[in-house]
Every structure is written in C-alpha cells, then in structure tokens.
C-alpha cells in the first residue's frame, strides 16, 4: 500500500474522559484495520494508543466559564488545525465531546471535504437548542451515549445511533450486586466518598467546600470515614496542596468505581462521574460551581431542562439533590446530607433507582466497538 493509499483519521478530544474514550476507539479500529493512521488533538492515552498528537489539549482542559481565559490558546489550535487540513488529506474526522471548540474543528474538516463523526452528543437538549442547525451542517453521523438522545436528535434531522455509554464498557451492572442495602446502616459507621472533579477549576471551587461539609458531618458522627478520588497524580497533588489540616481522609487514584463501591454516600462534582457513582448504587449529592455573574446574567437563561445533573435528567425527577451552581453557603448542603444519612429507607430506594437508570446504557458490545464499526463504514463510502 502506497503512502497516498493510507487512510487517515483526525480525532479531536479536549477532556480527560474524551481522551480515554478515544484511546479505546483507536484500539478498536486498529484491531479491525491496522493500516489506518490517527492524528489530532488529545492526551496521553490517545498518544499511547497510536495517535500522533499535534497538541496535548487534555492538559489544558477548561471549564465552560473559563474558556474566555483560553481564547488565545484555542485560536492557535484552530489555526493549526486549518493548516493541517489544508496540507493533508483526512478521510474521516472524529470529534469527541467539547462542542464549543469541536464545532469549529468540524467546520474546518467539512470545508476540506472530510466526513465528520461526533462521538458523545453535544447537549443541545439541555441548552442552546438553536445550534441544532449548525450541528446538521457539520455532522455526518452522531454517536450518542445517552439512551434518550437517539430519539431527540433524530427528530432534529440528525443521523444518530445510540452506541452505549463508554463509562460502562469495562464493568458489570447488576441490580442484585450493585444495589446497597441500608437496613442496618448507622451514619456513625458511614464511609463517605468525595469526588471533587478532574478539572483544575472544579478542584479549586468544589474541593474546599466538600472538605468543609465533610468536617461538619464528622463533627456530628465522629467515627465516619472519608474517601477521596483523584483522577491523576497531578490532580492528587493539587488536592493535597489545598487539604484542610483537620480533615482526615484516604486518597485513591483514578478509581471512581472502586471508591463508589466502597462508599455508603458521596458528594460528587457534576459530570460523568455521577453516572459511575450511580452504577455502583451509591446515593449522592451533586455539586457544581459557576461564575456567579455569568450564571445570573447568561447561564440560567440558556438552560432548557428542569434538572442540570445527568442523574436527574435520566431519572426525570429529583432522584438526588443537586446544588448547581453552588456559590457560597455550605449549610443547606450539610443539612441535606445529614437528613439523607439518617434515612435508611430512602438510601436503599435511591440506590436501587440509581442502578436502574444506568442499566440501559450497558450494551453487549462496547461503545468503542460500536463507534469503530460506524467509523469503518464511513471510511468505505
């Protein structure tokens, strides 16, 4: 096969979770066709899977409200992408999550005659639904990871398939095994997990509050224990730098599922981790921080769903308390945690319902295998 015959896939990922999903996707495609080359934006896991990185964009992952601080960086990336597409023939472009930047990369790809596959649907059903026309123009195929998204995007004229959720590719979700039973549970013996998020902005805004809430809980039930999950060694160091001296906990590295399985209750930063905690049947309170000015003047007017957390959106009710955004006082969150920890029947009921809502996202084939099949079909057209 000559160099001109080698098919190339450009992959764009900006978040740690997207980096992992795309690494598994690269491996799944390579297993079916080892001749395909991969290039793009991503992180260490994609690079280890065989992708040539033009830039390590995962190291610079930013929360939505921090994007303004990184405009110069993103402009340089888009300029680099534009030049690369103009100088190279790309057979397929795969864009994973992060629509704020990936919509622009998709536009560049389409202008240079590359088909586009979106892996992880932009949450237009939650906010900015008017951007659906932009998605139609820039997306040839959409691989959705939430069950209800297939119907929603189909009604908007998008070619979409539900591929399963990659968070659950490697685990078993079993009602009998994962549901926690609290019939003899005592709050004084509780193991409570804290998941302050994987982004620096999440850690900076949520981690201090989570520790303060934990200290209040510990003042009430002195023998309860705390586990904290860090997504990487770098994030573990960051957590340690702002660790409150009187707060005692056990740290775990990159083990959301294992920590949630061990825990009786959790405080969780809003995001994909909430679904992993739900899969382990762990009742939780969900927190999120935002820029107060942007939220009051822009953010809350953009939201089109009754709930903001994925868990409650999937449940279609307030299955777990969500404090989104959390701004100042921890008192309401502490009071809610205390009430839940003292309610054994609600804890058991919540655990069962959490496992119920994630069951439909587990498929017989992995999400990576399903998306790989879609990608290879697109390459053959």
Secondary structure, DSSP 4 states (H G I P E B T S, - for coil): --GGG--EEEEEE-SHHHHHHHHHHHHHHHHH-TT-EEEEEE-HHHHHHTEEEEEE-GGG---GGGGGGGHHHHHHHHHHHHHHHHHS--SEEEEES-HHHHHHHHHHHHHTT-EEEEES---TTTB-GGGHHHHHHH-SEEEE-STTHHHHHHHTT--EEE---GGGTTS---HHHH----TT--GGG-EEEEE--SSHHHIIIIIHHHHHHHHHHHHHSTT-EEEEEESSHHHHHHHHHT--TT---EEEES-HHHHHHH-SEEEEESSTHHHHHHHTT--EEEEE---HHHIIIIIHHHB-SS--SHHHHHHTS-SSEEEES--S--HHHHHHHHHHHT-HHHHHHHHHHHHHHHHTT--SS-HHHHHHHHHHHHHH-
